[in-house]
Amino acid sequence: MSTQSRVINGRYHVVREIGRGGMGIVWLAEDQTMGRRVAIKELVPPHGTDPRDRPVLEERVLREARTAGRLSDPGIVTVHDVVHQDGATFIVMELIDAPTLSEVVRQGGPLPVDQVLKIAEQLLSALETAHAAGVVHRDVKPSNVMIGPNGRVRLTDFGIAQSIEDPRLTKSGTLMGSPTYISPERLHGEEAVPASDLWALGATLFFAAEGYGAYERSTTAASIAAVLTERAEVREAHGPLKELIMGLLEPDPKVRLNAAQARRLIDRARRGSNPDTTPAVPLTRALPVERKSRRALAIGAIVVVLLTATTLVLALTGVFSPKTNPPAANPMQDTKSYGPDGDITRDLQDGSCYNGADLAEQVEDCDQEHDAEIFEHISYADLAEYPDYMDTDAPSACAGRFEELTVENRDSVLRFRTLVPTRAAWDGAQKEALCVVTKADGGKLTGAVAGE
């Protein structure tokens, strides 16, 4: 299409080409009616496409317009119009004058943690909006994420988005998307589902945090093999951000982080990386982990002031006995409740170290031999109502804190469990989940496991 004096639909004056991809060319144009600049995507079938397939491709473009047009989220590019002219199909979209995440990272390297978390939060919001409307994006990747100068993130190119309500428009056996960012289940031939987008989100965040693609290899075949057989190794990201990325990149979609779990990790990571920031509105998710013990301890740069005269309601049931309850592969299987109606019902004074694997007797000095230690407290104190997600959120938090313990041969010599308050305990002001560590062989601990 020549740009000379070309006007689409008597309204959009084409200025110049600003990009192109597998499904078409994107033009910069002036909307002469509204007096604004817009981006126009023109369908251009790939070279060698059978003319009989053109209607299918045109239908895919129209589906893109219908898809994006019904999605309302600050992180999704707005579609203004759809035009048919001179045998071509055009989608008129909001113009985003910003580099892609791919360009930003390639030029400047890995992004700071705070910026990665802001990107994660906005992309997750966009995907939640799409998924709620029955739409799977199917091509979440760094080159489809635009980063504005004010930090605003926009997810682009719903051109291969698949509405859950629509029949597949691709040919049998055709896989749409970028191999490095296609989830394992899709490579195995399964349909794209919201969990597939979340895996791609994890791969995109890996790229932002680490500075390269988790599964980028020299050939497409090698990249596909890597997705199917390898686990990404995170080096730059730590703590909740690492948990977020690795949880989203879980190969099995059944145990992969869902959107709610991902949002809670983002919230915890953002609070942890910016501890002086106080939320403007009440949180509806877990607050950052706070450490309590006989003395006030520091977590990173945050000094946590201990609450005084706090009574914890726990019970003697032997659930911490390593000899009768071996470590579980899934941290959630090692989760128990505490409270007057919980698995543990005995009252304990505030403290960290205890004799008896069941926390039967408090030890005043953690330097003495002891059987169990509460090494982390997860505070939910700012929540107005009992969080039903605590039984999954707290074990994930405890697992992350357990990994941060600097104990030699930690995974073989120690084990951890999680205690969550029952509703009755919550109503009694016990609004913390507890992370408890014991010796794997049932032996004694000496000194505070988590340090002074």
SVG drawing of the C-alpha trace seen along z (x, -y; Angstrom):
<svg xmlns="http://www.w3.org/2000/svg" viewBox="-19 -17 46 60">
<polyline fill="none" stroke="black" stroke-width="0.4" points="0.0,0.0 1.5,-3.3 1.3,-6.0 1.0,-8.8 -2.4,-10.5 -3.8,-7.2 -6.8,-7.7 -8.7,-4.8 -12.4,-5.0 -12.3,-8.7 -10.9,-9.4 -7.5,-7.9 -4.6,-9.5 -1.7,-7.1 1.7,-8.6 4.2,-5.8 4.9,-2.2 5.9,-1.7 6.2,2.1 5.3,5.5 4.9,9.1 3.6,12.4 0.0,11.3 0.5,7.9 1.8,4.3 1.3,1.6 0.9,-1.9 1.0,-5.3 -2.0,-7.3 -3.8,-10.6 -7.5,-10.3 -8.8,-13.4 -12.2,-13.2 -10.8,-13.1 -7.6,-14.9 -5.3,-12.2 -2.7,-9.8 -3.6,-6.1 -2.0,-2.8 -3.6,-0.8 -2.9,2.9 -3.4,4.1 -3.8,7.8 -1.1,9.1 -1.1,12.9 2.3,14.5 4.2,15.2 3.0,18.4 -0.4,18.4 -3.0,20.3 -5.5,17.8 -8.2,20.1 -6.9,19.5 -7.3,15.7 -10.9,15.8 -9.7,17.7 -6.9,15.1 -9.4,12.2 -11.7,13.8 -8.8,14.1 -8.2,10.3 -11.8,9.6 -11.7,11.8 -8.8,9.8 -10.9,6.6 -13.8,8.2 -11.6,9.6 -9.6,6.4 -12.7,4.3 -14.6,5.9 -11.7,5.9 -11.4,2.9 -8.1,2.7 -5.4,0.0 -2.9,2.7 -4.7,3.6 -4.4,1.6 -7.7,0.0 -9.3,0.9 -11.1,-2.1 -12.4,-0.8 -12.4,2.0 -12.4,1.1 -12.7,3.1 -11.4,1.2 -10.0,2.2 -10.1,5.9 -8.1,5.4 -9.0,5.4 -7.7,2.8 -7.9,2.5 -7.6,-1.0 -6.0,-1.0 -4.7,-3.3 -1.2,-4.4 1.4,-3.4 4.6,-5.4 6.9,-3.3 9.6,-0.6 8.8,3.0 10.1,4.9 12.3,6.9 14.0,3.6 14.3,2.2 16.1,5.3 18.3,5.8 19.5,2.3 19.8,1.9 20.1,5.4 18.1,6.9 15.5,4.6 15.5,3.6 13.2,5.7 10.7,2.9 10.3,2.4 9.8,6.2 7.2,6.3 5.3,3.3 5.4,5.0 4.2,8.3 1.3,6.5 0.0,4.7 0.4,7.7 -1.4,10.0 -4.3,7.5 -4.5,7.4 -4.6,11.2 -7.2,11.5 -9.4,9.1 -9.0,11.2 -9.5,14.5 -12.6,13.3 -14.0,12.4 -13.2,16.0 -10.2,14.9 -6.7,16.5 -4.0,14.3 -1.8,17.2 1.3,15.0 2.4,13.2 6.1,12.4 8.5,9.5 8.0,8.1 4.3,7.8 4.8,5.8 5.2,2.1 6.8,0.0 5.8,-3.7 8.0,-6.4 5.8,-6.6 6.2,-2.9 2.8,-2.1 2.7,1.4 0.5,2.3 -0.1,5.8 -0.5,5.8 -1.3,8.1 -4.4,10.1 -4.1,11.2 -3.8,14.8 -5.9,14.6 -8.3,17.5 -11.7,16.9 -12.8,19.9 -16.2,19.5 -15.1,19.6 -14.0,22.6 -10.4,22.8 -9.6,21.0 -6.1,22.4 -5.5,25.5 -5.2,28.8 -1.7,29.2 -0.8,25.5 0.7,24.0 0.3,20.2 2.8,18.3 6.5,17.9 8.2,21.2 10.3,19.8 7.1,18.5 4.7,21.4 3.8,23.5 4.8,27.2 1.2,28.4 0.6,26.5 3.7,28.0 2.2,31.3 -0.8,30.5 -3.2,29.4 -5.5,26.4 -4.5,22.9 -6.1,22.1 -5.5,19.3 -2.8,21.3 -0.9,21.3 -0.8,17.5 0.4,17.5 3.3,19.8 4.2,17.3 3.9,14.5 6.5,16.3 8.8,16.7 8.4,13.0 9.2,12.0 12.2,14.3 13.4,12.3 12.9,9.0 14.6,10.1 17.5,12.1 18.2,10.3 17.7,13.3 15.0,15.8 14.8,18.8 14.5,21.1 16.3,19.2 18.4,21.6 20.2,21.5 17.4,23.2 13.6,23.4 13.8,27.1 16.3,26.7 14.1,24.1 11.1,26.4 13.2,29.2 14.3,26.9 10.7,26.0 9.7,29.6 12.7,31.0 14.5,28.3 13.7,26.2 14.8,22.5 17.5,21.4 16.9,18.1 20.0,16.2 19.2,12.5 15.7,12.8 15.4,13.8 12.7,14.2 9.0,13.8 10.0,12.7 11.9,15.9 8.9,17.8 6.6,16.0 8.7,16.7 9.4,20.4 5.8,20.9 4.5,19.6 7.0,21.7 5.8,24.9 5.5,27.4 2.3,29.0 -0.6,26.6 -2.5,28.3 0.1,27.1 1.2,23.9 0.5,20.7 -3.0,19.3 -3.7,15.6 -4.7,15.1 -1.6,16.8 0.6,14.8 -1.0,11.6 -0.3,12.4 3.4,13.1 3.7,9.8 2.2,8.0 4.6,9.6 7.6,9.0 6.7,5.3 6.2,4.7 9.5,6.5 11.4,4.4 9.9,1.1 9.2,1.6 8.5,-2.1 5.6,-2.1 2.2,-1.9 -0.8,-0.8 -3.3,-3.5 -6.2,-1.0 -6.6,1.9 -4.9,5.0 -6.9,8.1 -3.9,10.3 -1.2,11.4 1.1,8.8 4.9,9.2 6.4,11.8 7.4,10.5 10.0,12.3 9.3,12.6 11.3,14.3 12.5,13.7 14.4,10.6 13.5,8.2 15.2,9.5 16.0,7.9 14.6,9.1 16.8,7.6 16.7,3.9 13.4,4.0 13.6,4.0 10.5,5.7 9.2,4.5 7.9,7.5 4.3,7.4 4.3,7.8 2.1,10.0 0.9,12.0 -0.6,15.4 -0.5,18.0 -3.0,20.8 -1.4,24.1 -2.1,27.7 -0.3,30.9 -1.1,33.4 2.3,34.7 1.9,33.3 5.6,32.1 7.0,35.6 9.4,36.4 9.3,40.1 5.5,40.3 5.0,37.7 7.8,37.7 8.5,34.6 5.9,34.1 7.0,33.2 4.2,30.6 4.5,28.0 0.7,27.8 0.6,31.4 2.6,30.3 0.1,27.6 -1.9,27.8 -4.3,25.5 -4.1,24.0 -6.8,22.6 -9.4,23.9 -11.0,26.0 -7.8,26.7 -5.3,29.5 -3.3,27.8 -5.2,26.4 -2.7,25.9 -1.9,22.3 1.8,21.2 3.4,18.0 5.0,15.9 8.4,17.4 10.5,19.0 12.1,22.2 10.5,25.2 11.2,28.6 9.1,31.4 8.5,31.7 4.9,30.8 6.0,27.5 5.1,28.7 7.5,26.5 9.0,23.2 12.8,22.8 13.9,19.4 17.2,19.4 17.4,20.7 21.1,21.4 20.0,24.3 19.1,27.6 15.5,27.6 13.2,29.6 11.3,27.0 11.6,23.4 9.1,20.9 11.4,19.3 8.9,17.0 5.6,15.3 3.3,14.5 1.1,11.5 -2.4,11.1 -3.3,8.4 -4.5,5.8 -7.1,8.0 -10.7,7.3 -11.9,10.8 -10.5,14.3 -8.5,15.0 -9.7,18.4 -6.5,18.6 -4.2,18.7 -3.8,22.5 -2.1,22.1 -0.5,18.7 1.2,19.4 2.9,22.6 4.3,20.9 5.6,18.1 7.1,20.5 8.7,22.5 10.4,19.3 11.7,18.4 12.9,21.9 15.0,21.7 16.6,18.5 17.9,20.2 21.7,20.3 22.0,23.8 24.5,26.3 22.7,29.2 19.5,27.5 17.2,29.7 18.5,32.9 18.9,32.0 15.8,29.8 12.2,29.9 9.5,27.2 5.8,27.1 3.2,24.4 0.5,23.6 -2.5,21.5 -5.1,20.1 -8.6,21.4 -11.5,18.9 -12.0,19.2 -8.3,18.3 -8.6,15.5 -11.6,14.1 -9.5,14.3 -7.0,11.9 -4.5,14.7 -3.9,13.4 -0.6,15.0 0.5,18.1 3.6,19.8 6.6,21.4 8.1,24.1 11.3,26.0 12.5,29.3 15.4,31.7 14.6,34.2 16.0,37.1 14.1,36.1 17.2,34.8 17.9,31.5 18.4,28.1 21.2,25.9 21.0,22.1 18.4,20.1 18.0,21.6 17.2,18.3 20.1,16.5 20.0,13.5"/>
</svg>
